[in-house]
Amino acid sequence: MSAEHYFDINLNGEDFTKNISVRREREVGRSPINIMANDMISEGIMGISDVGRKTPNVSFDVNSGMVLFGEGLIAIERMIWDREFNLSEIQADMMRKGSAYDVRFTFPTSEGPVAISDAEWTKMRDAAVKDKTLACFYEDTTLLPEVARRFVTRDMTKLRTIREKILPKYKTLAIQVCK
């Protein structure tokens, strides 16, 4: 399994929206974006593990980008609900999920919760209302609060990989479940 596999199977299958719908009923309280984000994180981590085993047609950049993108989507949802950005929570989540596949992540620093100003929160909320897929936050990082923008843009190569190789496919799927 990998990011490449996730998109191949879901973009070419007819059961994607039905699967998300069934899971939403079973996993009460989770948005379709949250379900997709967690699936993308898992597939990305498995893909990173596959790269270590020299699996053909699996890219480290795409799979690590998928993990960061999935975590970013979850963080964006949390910021809208909690009005704070918590890098420590993102790091703990990535470490916990990665450990199941012996994948380790490194981070430059660790920050606890940082409150989001009313103006930043309003801008985020308004953008999320217009784009329920939340893709807009990766297309235009100025929609993010400064503290979150630093996290998303700290590796511009990863951001470019996300924008070019993940975001278009993600949007195709997310639009189907965000109606």
C-alpha positions in Angstrom: 0.0 0.0 0.0 1.1 3.6 -0.7 0.0 7.0 -1.7 0.1 5.8 -5.3 -2.1 2.8 -4.5 -4.6 4.9 -2.5 -5.2 7.2 -5.5 -5.2 4.4 -8.1 -7.7 2.3 -6.2 -10.0 5.2 -5.2 -9.9 7.2 -8.4 -10.7 4.1 -10.5 -13.2 2.5 -8.2 -16.9 3.2 -7.9 -17.2 2.4 -4.2 -15.2 5.4 -2.8 -18.2 7.6 -1.9 -20.2 4.6 -0.6 -17.2 3.5 1.5 -16.8 7.0 3.1 -20.6 7.2 3.7 -20.7 3.8 5.5 -17.7 4.7 7.6 -19.2 8.1 8.6 -22.2 6.2 9.9 -20.0 3.8 11.8 -17.5 6.4 13.0 -19.9 9.0 14.3 -18.5 12.5 14.5 -15.8 12.1 11.9 -16.0 14.3 8.8 -15.4 12.8 5.4 -12.2 14.8 5.2 -11.0 13.4 8.5 -11.6 9.9 7.3 -9.8 10.5 4.1 -6.9 12.3 5.9 -6.4 9.4 8.2 -6.5 6.9 5.3 -3.9 9.0 3.4 -1.6 9.2 6.4 -1.8 5.4 6.8 -1.2 4.8 3.1 1.7 7.3 3.1 3.4 5.7 6.1 3.1 2.3 4.4 4.5 3.8 1.2 7.5 5.2 3.1 8.0 1.7 4.5 7.8 0.3 1.0 10.4 2.7 -0.2 12.8 1.3 2.4 12.1 -2.2 1.0 12.9 -0.8 -2.5 9.3 -1.4 -3.8 9.1 -0.2 -7.4 6.9 2.8 -8.4 6.7 4.1 -4.9 8.1 7.6 -4.2 9.4 8.7 -0.8 8.6 12.3 -1.7 5.0 11.6 -2.6 4.4 9.3 0.4 6.0 11.6 2.9 4.1 14.5 1.4 0.9 12.4 1.7 1.5 12.0 5.5 2.2 15.7 6.0 -0.8 16.6 3.9 -3.1 14.3 5.8 -1.9 15.6 9.1 -2.3 19.1 7.8 -5.9 18.5 6.9 -6.6 17.1 10.4 -4.8 20.1 12.0 -6.8 22.5 9.9 -10.1 20.9 11.0 -8.8 21.1 14.6 -7.9 24.7 14.3 -11.3 25.6 13.0 -12.9 23.8 16.0 -10.4 24.5 18.7 -9.1 27.9 17.6 -5.5 26.8 18.2 -2.6 25.2 16.4 -0.8 22.4 18.3 2.4 21.2 16.6 3.1 18.9 19.6 -0.2 17.1 18.8 0.7 16.7 15.2 4.1 15.3 16.1 2.7 12.8 18.6 0.1 11.6 16.1 2.7 11.1 13.4 5.1 9.3 15.8 2.3 7.0 17.0 1.1 6.1 13.5 4.6 5.7 12.1 5.7 3.4 14.9 3.4 0.7 13.7 5.5 0.5 10.5 8.9 1.3 12.0 8.8 4.7 10.3 10.2 7.6 12.3 9.7 11.3 11.7 11.9 14.2 12.9 10.8 17.7 13.6 12.8 20.9 14.1 11.0 22.1 17.2 7.9 21.2 19.2 5.3 23.8 20.1 2.4 23.3 22.4 -1.0 24.9 21.7 -0.9 28.4 20.1 -4.1 30.4 20.1 -5.4 31.7 16.8 -6.5 35.3 16.6 -10.1 36.1 15.9 -9.2 37.6 12.5 -7.2 34.5 11.5 -9.9 32.2 12.7 -12.6 34.1 10.8 -10.5 34.0 7.6 -10.1 30.2 8.1 -13.7 29.6 8.8 -14.8 31.6 5.8 -12.4 29.8 3.5 -13.6 26.4 4.9 -17.2 27.3 4.2 -16.4 28.1 0.6 -14.1 25.0 0.1 -15.3 22.1 2.2 -12.4 20.0 0.9 -10.0 22.3 2.7 -7.7 22.2 -0.3 -7.7 26.0 -0.5 -5.3 26.1 2.5 -2.6 24.4 0.4 -3.4 26.3 -2.7 -3.2 29.6 -0.8 -1.2 29.3 2.4 -2.0 32.9 3.4 -5.4 31.6 4.4 -3.6 29.8 7.3 -2.7 31.5 10.6 1.0 32.4 10.7 2.0 29.6 13.1 0.4 27.0 10.8 1.7 28.6 7.7 5.3 28.2 9.0 4.6 24.4 9.5 3.1 24.0 6.0 5.8 26.0 4.2 8.9 24.9 6.1 9.8 22.5 3.4 8.9 24.1 0.0 9.9 21.0 -1.9 7.3 19.0 0.1 4.7 21.7 -0.5 5.4 21.6 -4.2 5.1 17.8 -4.2 1.8 18.1 -2.4 0.5 20.8 -4.8 1.5 19.0 -7.9 1.2 15.3 -7.2 -1.3 14.9 -4.3 -3.7 17.9 -4.3 -5.3 17.4 -7.7 -6.1 13.8 -7.1 -7.2 14.5 -3.5 -9.6 17.3 -4.7 -11.1 14.9 -7.3 -12.0 12.5 -4.5 -12.8 15.0 -1.8 -15.3 16.9 -4.0 -17.3 13.6 -4.2 -17.8 13.3 -0.5 -18.1 17.0 0.4 -21.4 17.6 -1.4 
